[in-house]
Amino acid sequence: MSIKLTVIGCAGSFPGPDSPASCYLLEAPFEGRTYRLLLDLGSGAFGPLQRHCDVSDIDAVALSHLHADHCFDMSAFYVVSKYNPDGPLDRIPVLAPEGADTFLASAYGIEEPCGMNEQFAFEPWLDGRQSVVGPFTVLAVRVDHPVPAYAIRISTPEGSLVYSGDTGPTEALADLAAGADLFLCEASFLEDAINPPNLHLTGAEAGDYATRGGVGRLLVTHIPAWTDRAMVEADVKSTWDGPYELVTAGSTYTVG
């Protein structure tokens, strides 16, 4: 039961000229069909997502945290889900930080108490709790960011993928990444810059977690458009000598 990962968007902090903000499509066989889970749905991602699947075929969403570049295109998904000409789409689970229903309804401009709950069944993350979503076993752990944020481990019997979300350095991420086949890790900062604390990782920090965790492959993501990718790559190579890639929108990978 292999997992296919498609990078819909990977730009850090805001949509860039070559990529929307964070969004990753995971697909795996389940009960005779393909099950589709979205990791994040950030600014600008909903449009290109439609090149890769019909949005009515999305089975669930997992939101790492509630910053715009990771969740604001839930508004677009809500519009398509509720006002589809063929009738509202089926209600789907959305795993997200507590209060996501109210936050996203406010961002969209919904005033009625039900918020977006007509279309999305919001399920709050609990730090360290494991859930089953279709063919995937999902484990989320709290990481270090200005708002409640979670790194997420997605597993099937054949393999595992760990997604850092957004985080500053934290041993919680190091522990979660241990033994992962794919480690999709942010690297928003450069080693030679003066970086604010408790916010993001450098490429060297991502590489260090990959090395310590013995991951199979490191996929570096969330690089802002204003950051020199070659410098991020140099930072990664200073701490990691295994296979890696700085991801781009539209790239695909397989686990298992």
C-alpha positions as CSV (number, residue, x, y, z in Angstrom):
1,M,0.0,0.0,0.0
2,S,2.3,2.7,-1.2
3,I,1.7,6.4,-0.5
4,K,2.0,8.9,-3.4
5,L,3.0,12.4,-2.3
6,T,2.3,15.3,-4.7
7,V,3.7,18.8,-3.8
8,I,0.9,21.2,-4.7
9,G,2.5,24.2,-3.0
10,C,5.8,24.6,-1.1
11,A,6.5,28.3,-1.0
12,G,7.4,29.5,2.5
13,S,5.3,32.1,4.3
14,F,3.5,33.4,1.2
15,P,2.8,32.3,-2.4
16,G,5.8,32.8,-4.6
17,P,6.1,33.3,-8.4
18,D,6.7,29.6,-8.9
19,S,4.6,28.0,-6.2
20,P,1.6,28.5,-4.0
21,A,2.0,28.2,-0.3
22,S,2.0,24.9,1.6
23,C,-0.2,22.1,0.4
24,Y,0.6,18.4,-0.1
25,L,-1.6,15.7,-1.5
26,L,-1.3,12.2,-0.2
27,E,-2.9,9.3,-2.1
28,A,-3.1,5.6,-1.2
29,P,-5.3,2.6,-2.1
30,F,-8.2,2.0,0.2
31,E,-11.3,-0.2,-0.1
32,G,-10.9,-0.6,-3.9
33,R,-10.3,3.1,-4.7
34,T,-7.8,5.9,-4.1
35,Y,-8.0,7.7,-0.8
36,R,-6.9,11.4,-0.8
37,L,-5.6,13.3,2.2
38,L,-4.5,16.9,2.0
39,L,-1.7,18.1,4.3
40,D,-2.4,21.9,4.6
41,L,-4.2,24.1,2.1
42,G,-2.4,27.4,2.1
43,S,-2.8,30.6,0.1
44,G,-3.0,30.0,-3.6
45,A,-3.0,26.2,-3.4
46,F,-6.6,25.4,-4.3
47,G,-6.3,26.3,-8.0
48,P,-3.3,24.1,-8.8
49,L,-4.7,21.3,-6.6
50,Q,-7.4,20.9,-9.3
51,R,-4.8,19.9,-11.9
52,H,-4.1,16.8,-9.8
53,C,-7.5,15.6,-8.7
54,D,-11.2,16.5,-8.6
55,V,-11.7,18.4,-5.3
56,S,-14.9,16.3,-4.8
57,D,-12.5,13.3,-4.4
58,I,-10.7,14.8,-1.3
59,D,-11.5,12.5,1.6
60,A,-9.9,14.4,4.5
61,V,-7.7,17.4,5.4
62,A,-5.0,17.7,8.0
63,L,-4.0,21.3,8.9
64,S,-0.6,21.7,10.7
65,H,-1.5,25.1,12.1
66,L,-3.7,28.1,11.4
67,H,-1.4,30.6,9.7
68,A,-2.6,31.9,6.3
69,D,0.1,30.1,4.2
70,H,-1.1,26.8,5.6
71,C,-4.9,27.1,5.8
72,F,-6.5,30.1,4.1
73,D,-7.5,28.2,0.9
74,M,-10.0,26.3,3.1
75,S,-12.3,29.2,2.2
76,A,-12.1,28.3,-1.5
77,F,-12.7,24.6,-0.6
78,Y,-15.7,25.6,1.4
79,V,-17.3,27.6,-1.5
80,V,-16.9,24.6,-3.9
81,S,-18.1,22.1,-1.2
82,K,-21.2,24.1,-0.2
83,Y,-22.3,25.7,-3.5
84,N,-21.4,23.0,-6.0
85,P,-23.9,23.1,-8.9
86,D,-24.6,19.4,-8.5
87,G,-25.3,19.8,-4.8
88,P,-23.1,20.1,-1.7
89,L,-20.2,17.7,-1.4
90,D,-20.1,15.1,1.3
91,R,-18.9,16.4,4.7
92,I,-15.3,15.4,5.3
93,P,-13.0,15.3,8.4
94,V,-10.6,18.1,9.0
95,L,-7.9,17.4,11.6
96,A,-6.7,20.8,12.9
97,P,-5.7,22.7,16.0
98,E,-8.6,23.4,18.4
99,G,-10.8,26.3,17.3
100,A,-10.1,25.8,13.6
101,D,-13.8,25.9,12.8
102,T,-14.3,29.3,14.4
103,F,-11.1,30.7,13.0
104,L,-11.7,29.6,9.4
105,A,-15.3,30.7,9.5
106,S,-14.2,34.2,10.7
107,A,-11.5,34.3,8.0
108,Y,-14.1,33.6,5.3
109,G,-16.7,35.9,6.8
110,I,-19.3,33.5,8.1
111,E,-21.3,34.9,11.0
112,E,-23.8,32.0,11.8
113,P,-22.8,29.8,14.7
114,C,-22.4,26.7,12.6
115,G,-19.4,28.2,10.9
116,M,-18.0,25.7,8.3
117,N,-19.2,22.7,10.1
118,E,-21.9,22.0,7.5
119,Q,-19.2,20.9,5.1
120,F,-16.2,20.0,7.4
121,A,-16.2,17.8,10.5
122,F,-13.4,19.4,12.5
123,E,-11.5,17.2,14.8
124,P,-8.9,18.9,17.1
125,W,-5.4,17.5,17.3
126,L,-4.4,16.1,20.7
127,D,-0.6,16.1,21.2
128,G,0.7,12.6,20.8
129,R,-2.6,10.9,20.0
130,Q,-2.8,8.5,17.1
131,S,-5.8,8.5,14.7
132,V,-6.8,6.4,11.7
133,V,-7.9,8.3,8.6
134,G,-8.8,6.0,5.7
135,P,-5.6,3.9,5.0
136,F,-3.4,6.2,7.0
137,T,-2.3,6.1,10.6
138,V,-1.8,9.7,11.7
139,L,0.2,10.9,14.7
140,A,0.5,14.6,15.5
141,V,2.9,16.2,18.0
142,R,3.0,19.8,19.2
143,V,6.1,21.7,17.9
144,D,7.6,25.2,18.4
145,H,5.7,28.0,16.7
146,P,3.9,31.2,17.7
147,V,0.5,29.6,17.3
148,P,-0.4,26.0,18.2
149,A,1.3,23.9,15.5
150,Y,1.8,20.3,14.9
151,A,4.2,18.0,13.0
152,I,2.5,15.0,11.5
153,R,3.5,11.4,10.9
154,I,1.6,9.6,8.2
155,S,2.0,5.8,8.1
156,T,0.8,2.7,6.3
157,P,2.1,-0.8,6.8
158,E,4.6,-0.2,3.9
159,G,6.1,3.1,5.0
160,S,5.9,6.4,6.7
161,L,6.2,10.1,5.9
162,V,6.8,12.9,8.5
163,Y,5.8,16.5,7.8
164,S,7.4,19.1,10.0
165,G,4.8,21.8,9.4
166,D,6.3,25.1,10.7
167,T,8.5,24.9,13.7
168,G,11.6,26.2,15.4
169,P,14.1,23.7,16.7
170,T,12.5,21.1,19.0
171,E,13.2,17.6,20.1
172,A,9.6,16.7,19.5
173,L,10.3,16.9,15.8
174,A,13.5,14.9,16.1
175,D,11.7,12.1,17.9
176,L,8.8,12.1,15.4
177,A,11.1,11.9,12.4
178,A,13.0,8.9,13.6
179,G,13.0,6.1,11.1
180,A,10.7,7.8,8.6
181,D,11.1,6.9,4.9
182,L,10.4,10.4,3.8
183,F,11.0,13.5,5.9
184,L,9.3,16.6,4.5
185,C,10.9,19.3,6.5
186,E,10.8,23.1,6.4
187,A,13.9,25.2,6.0
188,S,12.8,28.8,6.0
189,F,16.0,30.3,7.5
190,L,19.7,30.5,6.6
191,E,22.5,29.6,9.0
192,D,24.4,32.8,8.5
193,A,21.5,35.1,9.2
194,I,20.2,36.4,12.6
195,N,17.0,34.5,12.9
196,P,14.2,35.1,15.4
197,P,13.7,32.2,17.8
198,N,10.8,29.8,18.1
199,L,9.7,30.2,14.5
200,H,11.4,28.2,11.7
201,L,14.3,25.9,10.9
202,T,17.5,26.3,8.8
203,G,18.6,23.8,6.3
204,A,21.3,22.7,8.6
205,E,18.8,22.0,11.4
206,A,16.6,20.0,9.0
207,G,19.6,18.0,7.9
208,D,20.6,17.4,11.5
209,Y,17.2,16.0,12.4
210,A,17.3,13.8,9.3
211,T,20.8,12.5,10.3
212,R,19.8,11.9,13.9
213,G,16.6,10.2,12.9
214,G,18.1,8.0,10.2
215,V,15.5,8.9,7.7
216,G,15.4,7.4,4.3
217,R,15.1,10.7,2.3
218,L,15.0,14.3,3.2
219,L,12.6,16.6,1.2
220,V,13.3,20.3,2.0
221,T,10.3,22.6,1.7
222,H,8.8,26.0,2.8
223,I,11.6,28.0,1.4
224,P,10.4,31.7,0.9
225,A,10.7,33.2,-2.5
226,W,13.1,35.8,-1.2
227,T,15.6,33.1,0.1
228,D,18.5,31.8,-2.0
229,R,17.8,28.1,-2.5
230,A,21.5,27.4,-3.2
231,M,22.3,28.7,0.3
232,V,19.6,26.5,1.8
233,E,21.0,23.5,0.0
234,A,24.5,24.3,1.2
235,D,23.2,24.4,4.8
236,V,21.4,21.0,4.3
237,K,24.6,19.4,3.0
238,S,26.6,20.6,6.0
239,T,24.7,18.2,8.3
240,W,23.2,15.6,6.0
241,D,24.9,13.3,3.5
242,G,21.9,11.1,2.5
243,P,19.5,11.6,-0.4
244,Y,17.7,14.9,-0.4
245,E,15.8,17.3,-2.7
246,L,14.6,20.9,-2.4
247,V,11.0,20.3,-3.5
248,T,9.2,22.2,-6.2
249,A,5.5,22.5,-7.0
250,G,4.2,19.6,-9.0
251,S,6.9,17.1,-7.9
252,T,5.8,13.6,-6.9
253,Y,7.3,11.0,-4.6
254,T,6.4,7.5,-3.5
255,V,6.7,5.8,-0.1
256,G,6.6,2.0,0.1
